[in-house]
Amino acid sequence: MENKEFVLGWGTLSLIIAGIAQGKNRSGLGWWLIGLLLGPIALVVLLFMDTLPVQTSMEDRIVQRIRDEINDRFRPTA
């Protein structure tokens, strides 16, 4: 019985680590695996890491480039 509780707690901790990682714009799957291997050590390391900037998708960058081009062409000249 004690072993089941340990495995359940360790697995829950790894899911919590994955959620925190995603909140910091990091790979949830990768940190879930690290959490399974290292447990509380992974949590401490992750808590001290900075949040990564949000990466825009290629589609968003293309749309922004088109908007900028349209604005440049139709901007009134003084």
PyMOL Python script that loads the backbone (N, CA, C, O; Angstrom):
from pymol import cmd

cmd.read_pdbstr("""\
ATOM      1  N   MET A   1       0.823  -1.197   0.000  1.00  0.00           N
ATOM      2  CA  MET A   1       0.000   0.000   0.000  1.00  0.00           C
ATOM      3  C   MET A   1       0.866   1.258   0.000  1.00  0.00           C
ATOM      4  O   MET A   1       0.555   2.242  -0.672  1.00  0.00           O
ATOM      5  N   GLU A   2       1.938   1.209   0.752  1.00  0.00           N
ATOM      6  CA  GLU A   2       2.805   2.378   0.858  1.00  0.00           C
ATOM      7  C   GLU A   2       3.454   2.711  -0.491  1.00  0.00           C
ATOM      8  O   GLU A   2       3.618   3.882  -0.830  1.00  0.00           O
ATOM      9  N   ASN A   3       3.820   1.686  -1.251  1.00  0.00           N
ATOM     10  CA  ASN A   3       4.445   1.885  -2.552  1.00  0.00           C
ATOM     11  C   ASN A   3       3.482   2.548  -3.537  1.00  0.00           C
ATOM     12  O   ASN A   3       3.901   3.385  -4.336  1.00  0.00           O
ATOM     13  N   LYS A   4       2.199   2.187  -3.492  1.00  0.00           N
ATOM     14  CA  LYS A   4       1.199   2.785  -4.373  1.00  0.00           C
ATOM     15  C   LYS A   4       1.054   4.269  -4.100  1.00  0.00           C
ATOM     16  O   LYS A   4       0.948   5.072  -5.027  1.00  0.00           O
ATOM     17  N   GLU A   5       1.051   4.628  -2.835  1.00  0.00           N
ATOM     18  CA  GLU A   5       0.932   6.045  -2.465  1.00  0.00           C
ATOM     19  C   GLU A   5       2.146   6.837  -2.936  1.00  0.00           C
ATOM     20  O   GLU A   5       2.016   7.973  -3.390  1.00  0.00           O
ATOM     21  N   PHE A   6       3.320   6.236  -2.827  1.00  0.00           N
ATOM     22  CA  PHE A   6       4.541   6.901  -3.277  1.00  0.00           C
ATOM     23  C   PHE A   6       4.497   7.135  -4.786  1.00  0.00           C
ATOM     24  O   PHE A   6       4.807   8.230  -5.256  1.00  0.00           O
ATOM     25  N   VAL A   7       4.114   6.114  -5.539  1.00  0.00           N
ATOM     26  CA  VAL A   7       4.033   6.227  -6.995  1.00  0.00           C
ATOM     27  C   VAL A   7       2.980   7.251  -7.397  1.00  0.00           C
ATOM     28  O   VAL A   7       3.194   8.044  -8.313  1.00  0.00           O
ATOM     29  N   LEU A   8       1.846   7.230  -6.711  1.00  0.00           N
ATOM     30  CA  LEU A   8       0.786   8.196  -6.995  1.00  0.00           C
ATOM     31  C   LEU A   8       1.253   9.623  -6.711  1.00  0.00           C
ATOM     32  O   LEU A   8       1.007  10.525  -7.511  1.00  0.00           O
ATOM     33  N   GLY A   9       1.915   9.827  -5.597  1.00  0.00           N
ATOM     34  CA  GLY A   9       2.424  11.161  -5.248  1.00  0.00           C
ATOM     35  C   GLY A   9       3.488  11.634  -6.223  1.00  0.00           C
ATOM     36  O   GLY A   9       3.491  12.798  -6.621  1.00  0.00           O
ATOM     37  N   TRP A  10       4.396  10.738  -6.613  1.00  0.00           N
ATOM     38  CA  TRP A  10       5.465  11.085  -7.550  1.00  0.00           C
ATOM     39  C   TRP A  10       4.869  11.436  -8.925  1.00  0.00           C
ATOM     40  O   TRP A  10       5.302  12.390  -9.570  1.00  0.00           O
ATOM     41  N   GLY A  11       3.884  10.661  -9.356  1.00  0.00           N
ATOM     42  CA  GLY A  11       3.220  10.937 -10.632  1.00  0.00           C
ATOM     43  C   GLY A  11       2.460  12.254 -10.604  1.00  0.00           C
ATOM     44  O   GLY A  11       2.473  13.006 -11.578  1.00  0.00           O
ATOM     45  N   THR A  12       1.803  12.531  -9.492  1.00  0.00           N
ATOM     46  CA  THR A  12       1.087  13.800  -9.351  1.00  0.00           C
ATOM     47  C   THR A  12       2.064  14.966  -9.380  1.00  0.00           C
ATOM     48  O   THR A  12       1.793  15.990 -10.008  1.00  0.00           O
ATOM     49  N   LEU A  13       3.195  14.817  -8.706  1.00  0.00           N
ATOM     50  CA  LEU A  13       4.212  15.863  -8.711  1.00  0.00           C
ATOM     51  C   LEU A  13       4.722  16.108 -10.122  1.00  0.00           C
ATOM     52  O   LEU A  13       4.942  17.257 -10.506  1.00  0.00           O
ATOM     53  N   SER A  14       4.914  15.043 -10.903  1.00  0.00           N
ATOM     54  CA  SER A  14       5.395  15.219 -12.276  1.00  0.00           C
ATOM     55  C   SER A  14       4.373  15.973 -13.131  1.00  0.00           C
ATOM     56  O   SER A  14       4.754  16.756 -14.001  1.00  0.00           O
ATOM     57  N   LEU A  15       3.084  15.744 -12.889  1.00  0.00           N
ATOM     58  CA  LEU A  15       2.048  16.491 -13.615  1.00  0.00           C
ATOM     59  C   LEU A  15       2.033  17.961 -13.202  1.00  0.00           C
ATOM     60  O   LEU A  15       1.834  18.839 -14.042  1.00  0.00           O
ATOM     61  N   ILE A  16       2.238  18.227 -11.933  1.00  0.00           N
ATOM     62  CA  ILE A  16       2.321  19.610 -11.447  1.00  0.00           C
ATOM     63  C   ILE A  16       3.517  20.312 -12.084  1.00  0.00           C
ATOM     64  O   ILE A  16       3.419  21.467 -12.500  1.00  0.00           O
ATOM     65  N   ILE A  17       4.648  19.607 -12.158  1.00  0.00           N
ATOM     66  CA  ILE A  17       5.845  20.166 -12.792  1.00  0.00           C
ATOM     67  C   ILE A  17       5.565  20.492 -14.257  1.00  0.00           C
ATOM     68  O   ILE A  17       5.970  21.549 -14.742  1.00  0.00           O
ATOM     69  N   ALA A  18       4.878  19.600 -14.964  1.00  0.00           N
ATOM     70  CA  ALA A  18       4.539  19.843 -16.370  1.00  0.00           C
ATOM     71  C   ALA A  18       3.655  21.084 -16.513  1.00  0.00           C
ATOM     72  O   ALA A  18       3.840  21.871 -17.442  1.00  0.00           O
ATOM     73  N   GLY A  19       2.701  21.262 -15.605  1.00  0.00           N
ATOM     74  CA  GLY A  19       1.836  22.438 -15.648  1.00  0.00           C
ATOM     75  C   GLY A  19       2.600  23.727 -15.396  1.00  0.00           C
ATOM     76  O   GLY A  19       2.362  24.732 -16.066  1.00  0.00           O
ATOM     77  N   ILE A  20       3.506  23.706 -14.444  1.00  0.00           N
ATOM     78  CA  ILE A  20       4.324  24.890 -14.165  1.00  0.00           C
ATOM     79  C   ILE A  20       5.209  25.200 -15.366  1.00  0.00           C
ATOM     80  O   ILE A  20       5.378  26.363 -15.733  1.00  0.00           O
ATOM     81  N   ALA A  21       5.773  24.162 -15.978  1.00  0.00           N
ATOM     82  CA  ALA A  21       6.632  24.361 -17.153  1.00  0.00           C
ATOM     83  C   ALA A  21       5.861  25.016 -18.289  1.00  0.00           C
ATOM     84  O   ALA A  21       6.370  25.932 -18.935  1.00  0.00           O
ATOM     85  N   GLN A  22       4.652  24.561 -18.537  1.00  0.00           N
ATOM     86  CA  GLN A  22       3.855  25.170 -19.593  1.00  0.00           C
ATOM     87  C   GLN A  22       3.524  26.618 -19.272  1.00  0.00           C
ATOM     88  O   GLN A  22       3.458  27.456 -20.172  1.00  0.00           O
ATOM     89  N   GLY A  23       3.317  26.915 -18.008  1.00  0.00           N
ATOM     90  CA  GLY A  23       3.074  28.294 -17.596  1.00  0.00           C
ATOM     91  C   GLY A  23       4.286  29.187 -17.810  1.00  0.00           C
ATOM     92  O   GLY A  23       4.157  30.407 -17.906  1.00  0.00           O
ATOM     93  N   LYS A  24       5.452  28.581 -17.884  1.00  0.00           N
ATOM     94  CA  LYS A  24       6.690  29.326 -18.137  1.00  0.00           C
ATOM     95  C   LYS A  24       7.113  29.206 -19.599  1.00  0.00           C
ATOM     96  O   LYS A  24       8.267  29.468 -19.938  1.00  0.00           O
ATOM     97  N   ASN A  25       6.179  28.812 -20.459  1.00  0.00           N
ATOM     98  CA  ASN A  25       6.396  28.665 -21.902  1.00  0.00           C
ATOM     99  C   ASN A  25       7.513  27.671 -22.225  1.00  0.00           C
ATOM    100  O   ASN A  25       8.310  27.893 -23.137  1.00  0.00           O
ATOM    101  N   ARG A  26       7.557  26.589 -21.476  1.00  0.00           N
ATOM    102  CA  ARG A  26       8.518  25.520 -21.704  1.00  0.00           C
ATOM    103  C   ARG A  26       7.761  24.247 -22.052  1.00  0.00           C
ATOM    104  O   ARG A  26       6.541  24.191 -21.895  1.00  0.00           O
ATOM    105  N   SER A  27       8.455  23.240 -22.515  1.00  0.00           N
ATOM    106  CA  SER A  27       7.828  21.995 -22.954  1.00  0.00           C
ATOM    107  C   SER A  27       7.220  21.238 -21.775  1.00  0.00           C
ATOM    108  O   SER A  27       7.936  20.788 -20.880  1.00  0.00           O
ATOM    109  N   GLY A  28       5.905  21.103 -21.783  1.00  0.00           N
ATOM    110  CA  GLY A  28       5.237  20.359 -20.725  1.00  0.00           C
ATOM    111  C   GLY A  28       5.600  18.885 -20.745  1.00  0.00           C
ATOM    112  O   GLY A  28       5.819  18.280 -19.695  1.00  0.00           O
ATOM    113  N   LEU A  29       5.665  18.301 -21.947  1.00  0.00           N
ATOM    114  CA  LEU A  29       6.008  16.885 -22.067  1.00  0.00           C
ATOM    115  C   LEU A  29       7.439  16.626 -21.592  1.00  0.00           C
ATOM    116  O   LEU A  29       7.698  15.675 -20.854  1.00  0.00           O
ATOM    117  N   GLY A  30       8.342  17.469 -22.018  1.00  0.00           N
ATOM    118  CA  GLY A  30       9.734  17.311 -21.603  1.00  0.00           C
ATOM    119  C   GLY A  30       9.909  17.415 -20.102  1.00  0.00           C
ATOM    120  O   GLY A  30      10.608  16.610 -19.487  1.00  0.00           O
ATOM    121  N   TRP A  31       9.267  18.416 -19.517  1.00  0.00           N
ATOM    122  CA  TRP A  31       9.389  18.597 -18.069  1.00  0.00           C
ATOM    123  C   TRP A  31       8.611  17.545 -17.304  1.00  0.00           C
ATOM    124  O   TRP A  31       8.959  17.246 -16.161  1.00  0.00           O
ATOM    125  N   TRP A  32       7.572  16.974 -17.890  1.00  0.00           N
ATOM    126  CA  TRP A  32       6.878  15.860 -17.241  1.00  0.00           C
ATOM    127  C   TRP A  32       7.823  14.667 -17.124  1.00  0.00           C
ATOM    128  O   TRP A  32       7.897  14.015 -16.082  1.00  0.00           O
ATOM    129  N   LEU A  33       8.546  14.394 -18.216  1.00  0.00           N
ATOM    130  CA  LEU A  33       9.510  13.289 -18.187  1.00  0.00           C
ATOM    131  C   LEU A  33      10.637  13.561 -17.183  1.00  0.00           C
ATOM    132  O   LEU A  33      11.036  12.670 -16.433  1.00  0.00           O
ATOM    133  N   ILE A  34      11.141  14.796 -17.177  1.00  0.00           N
ATOM    134  CA  ILE A  34      12.180  15.158 -16.208  1.00  0.00           C
ATOM    135  C   ILE A  34      11.633  15.020 -14.792  1.00  0.00           C
ATOM    136  O   ILE A  34      12.333  14.558 -13.891  1.00  0.00           O
ATOM    137  N   GLY A  35      10.380  15.423 -14.603  1.00  0.00           N
ATOM    138  CA  GLY A  35       9.747  15.301 -13.289  1.00  0.00           C
ATOM    139  C   GLY A  35       9.602  13.859 -12.844  1.00  0.00           C
ATOM    140  O   GLY A  35       9.738  13.554 -11.659  1.00  0.00           O
ATOM    141  N   LEU A  36       9.324  12.962 -13.795  1.00  0.00           N
ATOM    142  CA  LEU A  36       9.248  11.543 -13.448  1.00  0.00           C
ATOM    143  C   LEU A  36      10.600  11.011 -12.981  1.00  0.00           C
ATOM    144  O   LEU A  36      10.675  10.173 -12.083  1.00  0.00           O
ATOM    145  N   LEU A  37      11.658  11.508 -13.601  1.00  0.00           N
ATOM    146  CA  LEU A  37      13.002  11.030 -13.257  1.00  0.00           C
ATOM    147  C   LEU A  37      13.555  11.680 -11.990  1.00  0.00           C
ATOM    148  O   LEU A  37      14.130  11.001 -11.139  1.00  0.00           O
ATOM    149  N   LEU A  38      13.378  12.993 -11.870  1.00  0.00           N
ATOM    150  CA  LEU A  38      14.041  13.726 -10.792  1.00  0.00           C
ATOM    151  C   LEU A  38      13.115  14.203  -9.672  1.00  0.00           C
ATOM    152  O   LEU A  38      13.588  14.556  -8.591  1.00  0.00           O
ATOM    153  N   GLY A  39      11.819  14.217  -9.913  1.00  0.00           N
ATOM    154  CA  GLY A  39      10.845  14.585  -8.888  1.00  0.00           C
ATOM    155  C   GLY A  39      11.056  15.976  -8.315  1.00  0.00           C
ATOM    156  O   GLY A  39      11.063  16.955  -9.062  1.00  0.00           O
ATOM    157  N   PRO A  40      11.229  16.081  -7.004  1.00  0.00           N
ATOM    158  CA  PRO A  40      11.328  17.386  -6.348  1.00  0.00           C
ATOM    159  C   PRO A  40      12.530  18.218  -6.815  1.00  0.00           C
ATOM    160  O   PRO A  40      12.482  19.448  -6.780  1.00  0.00           O
ATOM    161  N   ILE A  41      13.593  17.558  -7.247  1.00  0.00           N
ATOM    162  CA  ILE A  41      14.754  18.295  -7.756  1.00  0.00           C
ATOM    163  C   ILE A  41      14.362  19.067  -9.016  1.00  0.00           C
ATOM    164  O   ILE A  41      14.747  20.224  -9.181  1.00  0.00           O
ATOM    165  N   ALA A  42      13.602  18.433  -9.898  1.00  0.00           N
ATOM    166  CA  ALA A  42      13.135  19.096 -11.120  1.00  0.00           C
ATOM    167  C   ALA A  42      12.250  20.283 -10.777  1.00  0.00           C
ATOM    168  O   ALA A  42      12.322  21.320 -11.436  1.00  0.00           O
ATOM    169  N   LEU A  43      11.420  20.143  -9.758  1.00  0.00           N
ATOM    170  CA  LEU A  43      10.545  21.238  -9.343  1.00  0.00           C
ATOM    171  C   LEU A  43      11.361  22.443  -8.879  1.00  0.00           C
ATOM    172  O   LEU A  43      11.068  23.575  -9.266  1.00  0.00           O
ATOM    173  N   VAL A  44      12.364  22.212  -8.069  1.00  0.00           N
ATOM    174  CA  VAL A  44      13.191  23.311  -7.571  1.00  0.00           C
ATOM    175  C   VAL A  44      13.923  23.993  -8.722  1.00  0.00           C
ATOM    176  O   VAL A  44      13.968  25.221  -8.791  1.00  0.00           O
ATOM    177  N   VAL A  45      14.495  23.197  -9.627  1.00  0.00           N
ATOM    178  CA  VAL A  45      15.202  23.770 -10.781  1.00  0.00           C
ATOM    179  C   VAL A  45      14.242  24.601 -11.619  1.00  0.00           C
ATOM    180  O   VAL A  45      14.581  25.715 -12.017  1.00  0.00           O
ATOM    181  N   LEU A  46      13.065  24.086 -11.892  1.00  0.00           N
ATOM    182  CA  LEU A  46      12.091  24.785 -12.722  1.00  0.00           C
ATOM    183  C   LEU A  46      11.628  26.087 -12.076  1.00  0.00           C
ATOM    184  O   LEU A  46      11.439  27.089 -12.767  1.00  0.00           O
ATOM    185  N   LEU A  47      11.447  26.081 -10.778  1.00  0.00           N
ATOM    186  CA  LEU A  47      10.984  27.292 -10.098  1.00  0.00           C
ATOM    187  C   LEU A  47      11.994  28.423 -10.181  1.00  0.00           C
ATOM    188  O   LEU A  47      11.614  29.592 -10.122  1.00  0.00           O
ATOM    189  N   PHE A  48      13.272  28.099 -10.317  1.00  0.00           N
ATOM    190  CA  PHE A  48      14.290  29.134 -10.417  1.00  0.00           C
ATOM    191  C   PHE A  48      14.550  29.579 -11.855  1.00  0.00           C
ATOM    192  O   PHE A  48      15.314  30.517 -12.080  1.00  0.00           O
ATOM    193  N   MET A  49      13.931  28.926 -12.820  1.00  0.00           N
ATOM    194  CA  MET A  49      14.122  29.295 -14.227  1.00  0.00           C
ATOM    195  C   MET A  49      13.180  30.436 -14.596  1.00  0.00           C
ATOM    196  O   MET A  49      12.063  30.533 -14.087  1.00  0.00           O
ATOM    197  N   ASP A  50      13.659  31.302 -15.500  1.00  0.00           N
ATOM    198  CA  ASP A  50      12.843  32.413 -15.977  1.00  0.00           C
ATOM    199  C   ASP A  50      11.791  31.927 -16.967  1.00  0.00           C
ATOM    200  O   ASP A  50      11.931  30.866 -17.576  1.00  0.00           O
ATOM    201  N   THR A  51      10.749  32.714 -17.114  1.00  0.00           N
ATOM    202  CA  THR A  51       9.723  32.430 -18.108  1.00  0.00           C
ATOM    203  C   THR A  51      10.249  32.819 -19.477  1.00  0.00           C
ATOM    204  O   THR A  51      10.810  33.902 -19.645  1.00  0.00           O
ATOM    205  N   LEU A  52      10.070  31.943 -20.454  1.00  0.00           N
ATOM    206  CA  LEU A  52      10.506  32.237 -21.813  1.00  0.00           C
ATOM    207  C   LEU A  52       9.504  33.165 -22.490  1.00  0.00           C
ATOM    208  O   LEU A  52       8.311  33.110 -22.191  1.00  0.00           O
ATOM    209  N   PRO A  53       9.978  34.021 -23.404  1.00  0.00           N
ATOM    210  CA  PRO A  53       9.034  34.865 -24.145  1.00  0.00           C
ATOM    211  C   PRO A  53       8.147  34.005 -25.043  1.00  0.00           C
ATOM    212  O   PRO A  53       8.559  32.938 -25.499  1.00  0.00           O
ATOM    213  N   VAL A  54       6.947  34.472 -25.288  1.00  0.00           N
ATOM    214  CA  VAL A  54       6.008  33.745 -26.137  1.00  0.00           C
ATOM    215  C   VAL A  54       6.482  33.829 -27.577  1.00  0.00           C
ATOM    216  O   VAL A  54       6.783  34.913 -28.078  1.00  0.00           O
ATOM    217  N   GLN A  55       6.546  32.696 -28.233  1.00  0.00           N
ATOM    218  CA  GLN A  55       6.960  32.677 -29.632  1.00  0.00           C
ATOM    219  C   GLN A  55       5.721  32.783 -30.504  1.00  0.00           C
ATOM    220  O   GLN A  55       4.724  32.095 -30.285  1.00  0.00           O
ATOM    221  N   THR A  56       5.805  33.660 -31.499  1.00  0.00           N
ATOM    222  CA  THR A  56       4.683  33.791 -32.421  1.00  0.00           C
ATOM    223  C   THR A  56       4.831  32.753 -33.525  1.00  0.00           C
ATOM    224  O   THR A  56       5.941  32.380 -33.904  1.00  0.00           O
ATOM    225  N   SER A  57       3.716  32.305 -34.023  1.00  0.00           N
ATOM    226  CA  SER A  57       3.742  31.299 -35.082  1.00  0.00           C
ATOM    227  C   SER A  57       4.093  31.955 -36.416  1.00  0.00           C
ATOM    228  O   SER A  57       3.995  33.172 -36.575  1.00  0.00           O
ATOM    229  N   MET A  58       4.494  31.137 -37.348  1.00  0.00           N
ATOM    230  CA  MET A  58       4.837  31.629 -38.682  1.00  0.00           C
ATOM    231  C   MET A  58       3.629  32.318 -39.313  1.00  0.00           C
ATOM    232  O   MET A  58       3.769  33.334 -39.993  1.00  0.00           O
ATOM    233  N   GLU A  59       2.449  31.759 -39.083  1.00  0.00           N
ATOM    234  CA  GLU A  59       1.227  32.342 -39.637  1.00  0.00           C
ATOM    235  C   GLU A  59       0.987  33.748 -39.085  1.00  0.00           C
ATOM    236  O   GLU A  59       0.624  34.651 -39.838  1.00  0.00           O
ATOM    237  N   ASP A  60       1.182  33.938 -37.802  1.00  0.00           N
ATOM    238  CA  ASP A  60       0.999  35.253 -37.190  1.00  0.00           C
ATOM    239  C   ASP A  60       1.988  36.275 -37.758  1.00  0.00           C
ATOM    240  O   ASP A  60       1.632  37.432 -37.985  1.00  0.00           O
ATOM    241  N   ARG A  61       3.224  35.843 -37.982  1.00  0.00           N
ATOM    242  CA  ARG A  61       4.228  36.756 -38.538  1.00  0.00           C
ATOM    243  C   ARG A  61       3.890  37.147 -39.970  1.00  0.00           C
ATOM    244  O   ARG A  61       4.106  38.294 -40.360  1.00  0.00           O
ATOM    245  N   ILE A  62       3.363  36.213 -40.761  1.00  0.00           N
ATOM    246  CA  ILE A  62       2.984  36.514 -42.141  1.00  0.00           C
ATOM    247  C   ILE A  62       1.830  37.495 -42.155  1.00  0.00           C
ATOM    248  O   ILE A  62       1.842  38.456 -42.924  1.00  0.00           O
ATOM    249  N   VAL A  63       0.835  37.265 -41.316  1.00  0.00           N
ATOM    250  CA  VAL A  63      -0.321  38.166 -41.246  1.00  0.00           C
ATOM    251  C   VAL A  63       0.135  39.564 -40.832  1.00  0.00           C
ATOM    252  O   VAL A  63      -0.333  40.552 -41.398  1.00  0.00           O
ATOM    253  N   GLN A  64       1.034  39.666 -39.860  1.00  0.00           N
ATOM    254  CA  GLN A  64       1.518  40.974 -39.421  1.00  0.00           C
ATOM    255  C   GLN A  64       2.286  41.677 -40.535  1.00  0.00           C
ATOM    256  O   GLN A  64       2.164  42.890 -40.702  1.00  0.00           O
ATOM    257  N   ARG A  65       3.072  40.927 -41.293  1.00  0.00           N
ATOM    258  CA  ARG A  65       3.832  41.517 -42.399  1.00  0.00           C
ATOM    259  C   ARG A  65       2.884  42.066 -43.466  1.00  0.00           C
ATOM    260  O   ARG A  65       3.123  43.142 -44.014  1.00  0.00           O
ATOM    261  N   ILE A  66       1.810  41.331 -43.760  1.00  0.00           N
ATOM    262  CA  ILE A  66       0.823  41.794 -44.745  1.00  0.00           C
ATOM    263  C   ILE A  66       0.129  43.046 -44.242  1.00  0.00           C
ATOM    264  O   ILE A  66      -0.077  43.988 -45.007  1.00  0.00           O
ATOM    265  N   ARG A  67      -0.234  43.071 -42.971  1.00  0.00           N
ATOM    266  CA  ARG A  67      -0.878  44.265 -42.407  1.00  0.00           C
ATOM    267  C   ARG A  67       0.040  45.477 -42.488  1.00  0.00           C
ATOM    268  O   ARG A  67      -0.401  46.571 -42.837  1.00  0.00           O
ATOM    269  N   ASP A  68       1.307  45.285 -42.169  1.00  0.00           N
ATOM    270  CA  ASP A  68       2.263  46.391 -42.240  1.00  0.00           C
ATOM    271  C   ASP A  68       2.403  46.908 -43.668  1.00  0.00           C
ATOM    272  O   ASP A  68       2.480  48.117 -43.889  1.00  0.00           O
ATOM    273  N   GLU A  69       2.436  45.994 -44.637  1.00  0.00           N
ATOM    274  CA  GLU A  69       2.570  46.402 -46.035  1.00  0.00           C
ATOM    275  C   GLU A  69       1.345  47.175 -46.500  1.00  0.00           C
ATOM    276  O   GLU A  69       1.472  48.179 -47.201  1.00  0.00           O
ATOM    277  N   ILE A  70       0.160  46.713 -46.115  1.00  0.00           N
ATOM    278  CA  ILE A  70      -1.074  47.424 -46.485  1.00  0.00           C
ATOM    279  C   ILE A  70      -1.087  48.805 -45.857  1.00  0.00           C
ATOM    280  O   ILE A  70      -1.444  49.778 -46.521  1.00  0.00           O
ATOM    281  N   ASN A  71      -0.709  48.910 -44.600  1.00  0.00           N
ATOM    282  CA  ASN A  71      -0.683  50.206 -43.937  1.00  0.00           C
ATOM    283  C   ASN A  71       0.307  51.159 -44.599  1.00  0.00           C
ATOM    284  O   ASN A  71       0.033  52.353 -44.723  1.00  0.00           O
ATOM    285  N   ASP A  72       1.457  50.635 -45.026  1.00  0.00           N
ATOM    286  CA  ASP A  72       2.454  51.475 -45.690  1.00  0.00           C
ATOM    287  C   ASP A  72       1.939  51.985 -47.038  1.00  0.00           C
ATOM    288  O   ASP A  72       2.189  53.134 -47.400  1.00  0.00           O
ATOM    289  N   ARG A  73       1.228  51.144 -47.777  1.00  0.00           N
ATOM    290  CA  ARG A  73       0.745  51.539 -49.107  1.00  0.00           C
ATOM    291  C   ARG A  73      -0.392  52.557 -49.032  1.00  0.00           C
ATOM    292  O   ARG A  73      -0.492  53.441 -49.882  1.00  0.00           O
ATOM    293  N   PHE A  74      -1.229  52.436 -48.037  1.00  0.00           N
ATOM    294  CA  PHE A  74      -2.412  53.289 -47.973  1.00  0.00           C
ATOM    295  C   PHE A  74      -2.299  54.380 -46.925  1.00  0.00           C
ATOM    296  O   PHE A  74      -3.296  55.021 -46.594  1.00  0.00           O
ATOM    297  N   ARG A  75      -1.119  54.603 -46.404  1.00  0.00           N
ATOM    298  CA  ARG A  75      -0.902  55.670 -45.437  1.00  0.00           C
ATOM    299  C   ARG A  75      -0.964  56.997 -46.168  1.00  0.00           C
ATOM    300  O   ARG A  75      -0.286  57.183 -47.178  1.00  0.00           O
ATOM    301  N   PRO A  76      -1.773  57.925 -45.666  1.00  0.00           N
ATOM    302  CA  PRO A  76      -1.873  59.218 -46.350  1.00  0.00           C
ATOM    303  C   PRO A  76      -0.533  59.980 -46.260  1.00  0.00           C
ATOM    304  O   PRO A  76       0.143  59.977 -45.232  1.00  0.00           O
ATOM    305  N   THR A  77      -0.195  60.613 -47.353  1.00  0.00           N
ATOM    306  CA  THR A  77       1.027  61.417 -47.377  1.00  0.00           C
ATOM    307  C   THR A  77       0.674  62.869 -47.149  1.00  0.00           C
ATOM    308  O   THR A  77      -0.335  63.359 -47.656  1.00  0.00           O
ATOM    309  N   ALA A  78       1.487  63.542 -46.403  1.00  0.00           N
ATOM    310  CA  ALA A  78       1.189  64.939 -46.067  1.00  0.00           C
ATOM    311  C   ALA A  78       1.891  65.869 -47.016  1.00  0.00           C
ATOM    312  O   ALA A  78       1.762  67.088 -46.895  1.00  0.00           O
TER     313      ALA A  78
END
""", "prot")
cmd.dss("prot")
cmd.show_as("cartoon", "prot")
cmd.util.cbc("prot")
cmd.orient("prot")
